[in-house]
Amino acid sequence: MERRDPATVDVVLVGFGWAGAIMGEALTAAGLNVLALERGGWRTAGNHFATSFDQDELRYYWRHHLFQNVAHETLTFRNKSDQRALPMRRLGSFLPGAGVGGGGIHWNGQVWRFLPSDFAAKSHNVARYGAGVLPAGMTIQDYPVSYAELEPYFDRFEYLCGVSGKAGNLNGALQPGGNPFEGPRSREYPNPPLDMTYGPTLFAEAAGRLGLHPFPHPAANMSRAYTNPLGLQLAPCTYCGFCEKFGCGNDSKASPQTTILPVLMARPNFELRTHCEVVKVELTPDRKHATGVAYVDESRATVFQPANIVVLSAFPLENVRLMLLSGIGKPYDPASGTGTVGRNYSYQITSSVNVFYDDKLLNPFIGAGALGMIVDDYNGDNFDHRGKDFIGGGYIGVVNTGARPIETHPVPDKTPKWGAAFKRAVVDSYLKTISVVTHGAVMSHRGNYLDLDPTYTDWLGRPMLRMTFDFTDNEHRMSDFLTERAADIARAMGGREISVKKRSGSYDIVPYQTTHNTGGAIMGADPATSALNRYLQSWDVPNVFAPGANAFPQNAGYNPMGTVAALTYWCANAIVGRYVKSPGPLVQA
């Protein structure tokens, strides 16, 4: 070490996106002294995505201004363990954020609660369909926490963010216009749904005619002016269509900057240090207690920061990598099925069906990150899976995120890829096309995992994270089923023609899909098959906690952020209410 910070803090946060901001606010409110370390820089709307230049598609999407710089930090990838993994040299399938706010800057604001059955994926499916429903190699597990236990924390995040939506189940009573399949919620959303545009409206009408149950997408985009419980004000959405992959200069999309940071940054027991990259969690010689973290600061000096509690609140892939680099827990071995850190990496699987019209102007450029109508009839276990040869599901909907002009050029099948005919097709189709999308779950499998690459290193000489992942037959069958149901709705929408885009073949890391990477340091009831206990506390080093999507034993059919937030609040409550009072394991192995 080149330098040691002499002041021991109660808690050090590694990474300062949504999880770090939620954790920092909850812990400082309880009186703990908290230091956050963020490897990126500071960001505010006025300086980094002001309304005068926020809608710059080249800058923010194509040149990745808000995302992780792969020249500085990347990972290696392969589909199978008998292949050689190669570094990802350009962001594609997923887009990790960089800087204060992390992915909470460029997310869409799509806020979901996982279904109650999602938290019992193994026991629920086995109980309903028998043990034979789980194919060989599928490693799904139940969460060690239930929907009912997390409900107050889902509610807390929704009110922090001012989510716009319509409840479907209030304390067990189904509500007209909401999602009839959701778990019971204690109260209505804080804001009404966003104003719906023409495309989602057509989708909802067609889905209703088919006997399905359409409802408005829950959105952390403001349908009206809103003041959250911390006293921070958010403005009504202007439907500009620049949410996903962009910051919001209008303060209309919930982010750490708009919902937490102005309050947190003013607290005397909180400190943030930017451009500080944590390289390792330091442990005692017996490797059973963390003494703090080592980080490299902006001057490239290595600093040791002592702390009583270490919270890994970075992007889930980085949380797993730091655990592996620090020797926290036993690395997962897919050959033997033993070990826990790196186990059960999961992702999501998507597809789409485009509907082309001659007689309807849809104005798809009018949009917001979560402006849409959804059906949940085929999500989770909301439908009978008998005879289908897969488990899991996903939602289907039309989500009008905004047809940004460089990125969006839907054309019918058999259109040339370039030239005059392609350009004419883009002009003819741009205002007259709707995309019906599916968003499906991915079950965990023995051969999908994370470990340290034996060949490639980062700029500091540390091994890169290596991802081994591919879709399995379960995911392909499930996605094909969802896509067929989406095509049924698309046909009922009455367009001139449809174009079906199934997800086939091996997973490809090049085209963008979702930034919903999960697993690798999962929570569970058994330390032999999980890295974290039910409070997101390391089984092996009890003063290390790791909130984030890394804790998911498998991925559900929803966007993960609502569940990440609920688990983070759950973890913070355990730290304040139990760990601080009596440090040590909160669950006995």
Summary of the structure (lengths in Angstrom):
residues: 589
radius of gyration: 22.9
end to end distance: 34.1
largest distance: 72.1
contacts: 2160
relative contact order: 0.19
helix: 24%
strand: 23%
